């Protein structure tokens, strides 16, 4: 049996390396800790409507997503479930997000929320919302005395 002299600096270096690995695993396994709060979205408008698209891969049922719209914002709420159970400790690398999410975004103009329509195809949720009738602005000239 060979004796190795005790070296506190070697042990500190090993501890530092292990903490570095733990830190990397924590950040790579939990993307929501890096500012991810829900699906990535695009919002644009045409002459007649506002269109919201959101990336929602892995949604198996429309019941897994809830969309609410009011005159100036939209909320997308849901849950992405794992397709099979695997214990977290068995993962070597994990980036995909699983779990509940909610995302509320302001809309660029007032909309007719009750006329919103949604479709889901190829992992992309698309919501089309007609714009509200723009009220004609009345301009009044003010005289200076």
C-alpha atoms as one frame of an Amber mdcrd trajectory, in Angstrom:
protein
   0.000   0.000   0.000   1.402   3.331  -1.085   0.959   6.337   1.169   0.205
   9.710  -0.394   0.966  12.768   1.695  -1.979  14.941   2.547  -2.178  18.018
   0.320  -4.927  20.489   1.279  -4.511  22.393  -2.009  -5.174  19.247  -4.061
  -8.391  18.677  -2.103  -9.444  22.304  -2.582  -8.800  21.992  -6.317 -10.898
  18.793  -6.483 -13.683  20.551  -4.592 -13.524  23.519  -6.967 -13.731  21.204
 -10.001 -16.695  19.323  -8.515 -18.500  22.601  -7.725 -17.867  23.744 -11.303
 -19.447  20.543 -12.673 -22.412  20.929 -10.314 -22.861  24.575 -11.379 -22.812
  23.616 -15.088 -25.335  20.811 -14.559 -27.672  23.101 -12.642 -27.701  25.783
 -15.350 -27.881  23.389 -18.287 -30.665  21.275 -16.763 -32.945  24.145 -15.764
 -33.388  26.614 -18.646 -36.271  28.378 -16.880 -33.739  29.691 -14.325 -32.030
  31.560 -17.164 -35.046  33.782 -17.841 -37.262  31.331 -19.692 -40.841  31.921
 -18.577 -42.892  30.388 -21.352 -43.092  29.761 -25.046 -41.157  31.964 -27.435
 -43.604  34.159 -29.289 -43.915  36.521 -32.234 -46.601  39.181 -32.499 -47.337
  41.096 -35.685 -50.256  42.967 -37.143 -51.872  43.216 -40.530 -54.381  45.806
 -41.634 -57.270  43.883 -40.057 -55.851  41.661 -37.316 -53.154  40.941 -34.760
 -51.397  37.583 -35.115 -49.615  35.839 -32.246 -47.495  32.751 -32.899 -45.918
  30.674 -30.131 -43.575  27.693 -30.184 -45.206  24.865 -28.237 -43.514  21.591
 -29.196 -44.823  18.463 -27.545 -48.362  19.614 -26.829 -50.486  16.483 -27.205
 -53.923  17.931 -26.544 -55.596  21.345 -26.846 -56.592  20.818 -23.205 -52.922
  21.324 -22.257 -53.077  25.002 -23.360 -55.308  27.839 -22.164 -55.486  31.115
 -24.099 -57.149  34.223 -22.713 -57.412  37.526 -24.563 -58.659  40.911 -23.438
 -58.702  44.129 -25.408 -54.991  44.858 -24.959 -53.175  41.659 -23.894 -52.976
  37.902 -24.402 -52.104  35.169 -21.905 -50.917  31.700 -22.878 -50.900  29.188
 -20.033 -50.204  25.478 -20.128 -48.062  22.520 -19.330 -45.531  20.552 -21.335
 -45.377  16.978 -20.084 -42.575  14.489 -20.526 -43.452  11.737 -22.947 -42.030
   9.100 -20.583 -40.843   9.001 -17.042 -37.097   9.190 -16.542 -35.565  10.053
 -13.221 -33.683  13.364 -13.185 -30.550  11.721 -11.837 -30.348   9.516 -14.954
 -30.000  12.466 -17.351 -26.599  13.156 -18.815 -27.678  16.404 -20.509 -31.032
  18.178 -20.349 -32.117  21.402 -22.082 -35.759  20.848 -22.966 -38.315  22.540
 -20.743 -40.998  20.488 -19.001 -43.589  21.840 -16.647 -46.118  24.602 -16.314
 -45.715  27.991 -17.943 -47.624  31.224 -18.264 -46.901  34.129 -20.579 -48.823
  37.429 -20.709 -47.952  39.822 -23.519 -49.279  43.272 -24.408 -50.922  43.662
 -27.804 -50.002  46.622 -30.055 -53.629  47.767 -30.553 -57.065  47.144 -29.097
 -58.643  43.933 -30.367 -61.996  42.152 -30.468 -61.124  39.459 -27.934 -64.374
  37.545 -28.390 -63.539  36.908 -32.078 -60.076  35.379 -31.509 -59.350  32.087
 -33.282 -56.484  29.676 -32.590 -54.902  26.790 -34.483 -52.051  24.422 -33.653
 -49.886  22.793 -36.318 -46.347  21.379 -36.322 -45.577  22.652 -32.810 -46.672
  26.228 -33.591 -49.716  27.806 -31.958 -51.223  30.622 -34.040 -53.834  33.025
 -32.665 -55.567  35.521 -34.956 -57.459  38.381 -33.331 -59.403  41.007 -35.308
 -58.546  44.596 -34.515 -61.160  46.690 -32.737 -62.865  49.389 -34.736 -60.778
  52.483 -34.414 -62.738  55.339 -33.018 -62.551  58.398 -35.128 -60.603  61.027
 -33.307 -62.325  64.319 -33.028 -60.055  67.312 -33.317 -61.150  70.548 -31.758
 -59.429  73.805 -32.501 -58.787  75.890 -29.416 -58.628  79.648 -29.872 -56.052
  81.686 -28.002 -57.350  84.822 -26.289
